[in-house]
Amino acid sequence: MTSQAAYKVEQAIGHSGEAITQQDVANYEAPGKGDPSRKMKALMWKAKGKVEIVETARPKILEPNDVILKVTGSTLCGSDLHLLHGTVIQLQSGDILGHEFCGVVDEVGENVKKVKKGGRYVASFQIACGDCFFCKNKLSSQCERTTANTIEHAMYGGQTAGFFGYSHFTGGFAGGQAEYVRVPLGDVNLLPIPDDVPDEKALYLSDVLCTSYNCVKDTAVYEGDEVAIFGAGPIGQMAGIFAVNEGAKRIIFVDTATRLELVKSKWPAEYQDKLELVDFTKLSFGVTNKPTVVSTLKEMCGGRGPDVALECAAGEYPKGWMHWLEMAVGAETDTSEIVNEMIESVRSFGRCGITGVYVGYTNHFNIGSLMERGIRLIGNGQAPVHKYWEELLEHIKSGKLDPLQMVSHRIRLDDLDKVYYKFDKHEDGLQKIFVETKHSFPPCEGSPSLTTYS
């Protein structure tokens, strides 16, 4: 942690916040937090670089608004790799991961009114109270009352909502890469899944669809815009689709050849004329007399640059040795390289949105270009799922939106630890994954066939 961050933490000791859900339960083996007489399988974080499928205690009702969900589908997100790498602070050995999941209600607390036992629901990755300032304004990811983490408050000058399966930094709530999960405030944080929508489509309302949509809406993509998207993973891919739907005339993905081929193979045929690809590994970095990402995007967009750049990668992947060294010694937590490329490549008075995960502080940030050229740099925040999930569910029902276009694999929960490592190494063409449990329903039409890893 930087000295600036450490100073802020020191100043914030004693800040408690007003929280209505303070059950820090990232591990159901903790005394009184689970039912050790009933077992389940779950994916646990063991140490930096190590996760494991284990048998552990099942969750139980702890608060009257709790719901216990029998998980029928979960997934692996690129942001889970930040946990695997240990770049998100306050992880503890035994924490259950997974922030995107859906399932069937198994138990409900005595104060639960809307959620019905036996019903199918998808959970938002954030845990919202439904009643604070941010929740009332459909900004659920910034709920003021579902975590009271003093370190987060000190680093950011405020707090996010509690998140499932994403360390004690975001409340310490066990995630859904498991056979069962406890959902606090179930009436607020569960959306009913209609009978005509399969789990393989509803699941992604937990995060990826809402995050991609928020990236485009919050940054603002207009009719006729040229949009550069840094990161061709599922978030970037769906952001490209949503940008086209907003009227963008051109989508330029910046990534490696492997990732670009994946997005190209999944890109809708009717949008092929709007798709262009830039392999940054074939371009120079830091050498001014050779083509770079910035010069290439400028040239592709009439010399001025794209109207909009969307960051859908993350801040933990340095290109140059200086950022690698500074991150290694703790002088910064995130690299500014992609953000600088975005700022420098967009046209003057262009817009840059950051959706990829950035944890803390960065160095060598080009604030001069930002100010002098009037660039709008927008932190899209953790997407407020509650703001969008009903709208996007209607798009799925109508056929306007097909989440399966980003799904490459279907796997068993038993194999998820092995898949973490393969996903981290970009092996087997892994993109977005549907993780089935023993409770899952038969695959829907269009779902990838089951891949097993023995």
N, C-alpha and C positions, 0 to 999 in steps of 0.2 A: 504494500500500500504506500502511496506517495506521502510525503510529510504533510502536504496540504490536506489529504484525506484523513490522515491520522489525527491532525489537529482538529478537524471538524468532528470526528468521532469523540474525541476527548471533551469537546465543548457540549456534546449532546447527551453525555451520560446523565441518566436520571429522567430523560424524556420518556414518558410512558405511552402517550397517546390514549385515545378512548377507543377501546376495542370491545366488540361484542362476541368475538370468537377467538379465544386465546388458547385453545387446545392445540399445543404444539405436538402433533402426532404424525411424525414422518416414519415411525416404526411401530407397528402394532405389538411388538414384543415388549415395549416399555410397560412398566408396572401399571396395571389398571386401564391401559389404553386399548387393548384388544382382547380377544377370547382365545387363550392358548389351548383350550380343549378342542377347538375347531381349526383345522389347518387349511392353508391355500398356498398356491404358487405365486411368486412375485419376483420382479426384477429389482435387485438391490444394488445400490452403489456401495462398493467395498473400500475403495481407495482410488487415488488419482490413477486413471487408466485402467481401472478394473471394475466391472459389473458382473453380477452373477444371478442366475435363476435359483431361488431357494424355496424351501418350505417354511412358512412362517404363520404366525397367528392371524386369524381373520379379524377384521374390524368389528366393532360393536357400537351401538348407539351411546354417545357420550353426552349429547345435548338434545333438548326436546325438538329442535328443528333439523336434526340430522336425518339423512337418508342413507341406507346401505344399498349400494348398487352392485348387482351381479354383472360383471363386465362381459360384454359380448363382442367388443371390438376396441382395440386401441391402436396406436401407431408409434412410429419413431420419427422424431422431428430433428432437423438439423440443429436446432437449439439444444437438443439433448446432448449433442457432442460437446457443448461447452461444459456440461456437467461431467461427462466422461473425462475431459481434459483437466478438470479441476479449476477452470477459470472463473467459475461462480463460487463465491466465498460461502462459508458456513455450511458446507455439506458434512454429514457425519456418516461413518460406516454403519450400514444397516438401513439407511433412508431408502424408501420405495419411490422409484422414479415414474414419470409418465404424466403428462399434462393434457393429453387428448384421449378421450374415451367415451363410450356409450354403453348402455346396458339395460337390464331389466331390474326394476325395483324389488328388492328382497325384504327390506324392513323399513319402517318409517317411525320417526319420533312422535311423541304425543301431540306436539304443536304443528305438525305438518298438515296442511289443509288441501293443497292443490295436487301434489304428487300422489299417485295411487300405486299401491302395491300391485306388482305384476305388469305395470305399464312399461313401455319402452321410452327411454329418454337419452338425450345427449347432454353432457355437462360442458359448461364453459370452462376454459382453463383457469380463469380467474374466479376467485370467491368473493362475491359482492354481498353487501348487506341489504341493498334495495331501498335504503331510506336516507342515506347521507346526501350531501350536496352533489357529489359526482354521480352517484347512482341515480338520483332523481333527474339528472341531465343526460342519462344514457351514456355516461363515461365510466362504465363499471370497472375498468382496469385500474382506476385510480381511487377505488373505494377507500374511505378514510377509516374504516372501522373493523377491518378483518385481519389486520396485522399491526403490531406495534413495535417493529424492529428498530432499535435505536441506531444501529450502524447504517441501515439503509437511509434513515431520516437524516443522519449526519452527512453522508456522502452526497445525497441528491437534493437536500433541502426540502424534502417531502417524501412521501411513501407511496408505493403502489398498493394495490389490493394483495391479499394472499393469493398465491398460485399453487396449484396442485403439483406435487412432485418436483419442486424446483428449489430445494434447499431451505434452511431455516432463515436465510436472508429474506425470503418471501413468505414467511409465516410458519414454515415447517409442517406442511400438509402432505400426507402420503399420497402418492400418485396412483394412476390407473393402469400401469403396466403390471397388472395383477388379475387375479380371478374375482376379487371383491375390492370395493373401495368405499370409504366413508365420505359422503358429500355433506359438508356443513351447509346450513341454510338452503335446504333442498328445494323449497318452493321458489327461491330466487334463481338458483344456479343450474336448474335442469329444464330443458326444453322438450316437450313431448314430440316423439317421432311418429308421423302418420303411418298408417298401415301400408300405404303405397310407396313409401320411401325406405329402401333397404339400409341396413347399418353401414354398408360400404360407401354410401353417399352421405348419410346423415352425420357420420363420425367426424368429418372434417369441418363441420360447423363449430367444433370445439375451439379451433384456433386457425388453421392454415387459410381457410376461405375468408374468414373475417379479417385476418391480418393482411392478406393480399388486397382485399377490397378497401380496407382502411388506408393502406399505403397509397392507393390511387386516389381515393376521395380526399384524404387529408392533405396530400401534396397538391392536388388539383391538376387533373389532366383534362384538357379542353379539346374541342373539335379541331382537327387539323394539326394537333401537336405531333412532334417527333420526340419519341421517348427512348432513352437509353436505360437499360436495366442491368445493373451490376449484380450478377448472381443468377444462374439459370436453373436453380433448384425449384422445388414445388412452389415456394412463395413467389419467386420471380416469375415462374411460368404462369401462375394464375393472375399475378399482377398484370402481366402482358395481356392476358385475355380480357381482364376488366378494363384495361386502358383502351383496347380496341373498342370495347362496348361503349366507352365514354366518347369515342370519336377520333382517337389517335390514328394518324395516317401511316405511322411507321413505328415499329418496335425493333430496337437494336439490343440484342443480348450480348453482354461481355462476360466471358467465362473461359474455361478450358475446352478443348476440342471434345472431350468425352461428354461433358455436361451439355455442350451445345448440340451434339448429335442426339442426345436424349430428348431435349426440349423440341428439337426439330421433328423427331419421329412422333411426338405426341401433339404437335401443333395442329389445330383444325385446318382442314383442307381449304375452307372458305377464307381463311386469313393468311394463306401462304404468301400472297403478294405483299403483305405488310411486314414480313419477317426478314430480318438481317442478323448476321452473326459475326462477332469479333472475338477471335481467340487471342487473349492477352498474352499468352505464353510465347507467341510468335512476334511480339512487339518489344521494343526496347523499354527499359525502365531506367530513368535517370540519365540517359544519353540524349542530348538535345538535337544532334544532327541525324538521328534515325527516327523512323515512325514510332510513336508512342500511342497509348490508349487515347490521350487527349488530342493529339494531332490527327489521329485516325477519325475520331468522332467529329472533329471540326470539319475535316475534309468531306466526310459523308453527308454532313448537314450544311452544305453551302458556305463553308468557311466560318459561319457564326457558331455552330454547335447545336445540339438538340435543345428543345424547349424545356425538357424535364429530364432529370436523372433520378432513378429510384435505386436505393441501396438495399439489396436483398441478400447480402452475404453475411458479414459480421466483422467485428473489429479485432479478431484474434489471429488473423492470418497475415503476417508481415511479408512483404516482397523483398525489401532491402535489408542489408545487414544491420543498419543502425537501429531500426525499430525492433528487429529480432533481439538485439543485445539489450536495448532498453526494457523490453518486456521481460527478458530473462532475468534481469537484475532488479526488477520491480520499480523502475523509474517511470513506467507508464503501464496501464492495464490494457490499452487498446492502441492499435496502429491507426494513424490518420491518412494512410496512403490512398485508400479508395475514396474517402470523403474529399480529399484534395483533388483527385482525378475528376470527381463529379463537379466540384466547384469550378475547376479550370476549364472543363470541357463544355458545359452548358453555355448557351448564349447569354449575353448581358441581360440582367433582370430575369434570368431563368430560375427554375425551381428545383431544389434537391430535397428529396425525402429520405429519411433514414429509418428503415424498418428492421434491418439486421441487428442482432444483439450487440450492444456496447455496454461494458460493465462499469467503467469508471473514468479514467483520465487518459488523455493522449497528448503527445508533443508534436511540434513542427506543423501545426495547423495553419493553413494559408488564410488567415483572417483578412489579409490585405486584399486578395482577390474577391473575397466575400463582400467586403465593404465597398471597394472602389467600383466594382462592376454591378453592384445592386443585386447580388444573388440571394434568393430566399432559401435559407437552410432550415428545414422543418424536421424536428424530431417527431416521428409519427407515434411514438409511445408504444407501450404494449396495447394492442388493438382492443378497444372496448367491444367485446363480443356481443354483449346484450343490445348494443345499438343496431347491429346488422343481422343477427342470426335468423330472425323471423323473415326478413326480406329475402335473404339468400335461400332460406328453406323454400319459399314460394318459387324462386327461380329454379330450384332443383325439381320441384313438383311439376312445373310447367315444361321442363325439358330445356329451358334456356341455358341452364348451367349443368354440366356433367363433371363432377369431381373425379370420376374414374379415369379421365384423360391424364391425370398426373400420377396414377397408381401403377407401380411397376411389379410389385410382389405381394403375395399373400403368404404369411408364415405362421407357425405355431408359437404361442407364448414360450414353450419349452426351449425354443431356439433363439430367443430374442437376444440373449447375451452374446452369442456367436455373431448375430447379425449386427450388433453394435459395432464390433470390430471391423467387419466387412464394410459396413456403411461408412465408417471413419476413413477407410482406405479407398473408397470409391470403387469397390469390387462388385462384380456380378451385375452391373447396370442398376444397382439399387437406387430408387428414387423415393417416391412415397410408398409406404408399406401399410398393409392391413394386417394386424396381429389378431389372430383368433385364439379363443380360449375354449375350454371344454363346454362352455355355455353358449358358444356362438351358433347362429343359425346357418343353414346351408348357404353356400355362396350365391349371390345374385347373378343375373345375366351380365356379362361384361367384366366380372371380377377376375383378376388373374388366377390361374390355377395354383394350388398349394405347392410351395417350394419347401423342402425339408433339408435340414442341416444336421447330419448325424455326427 
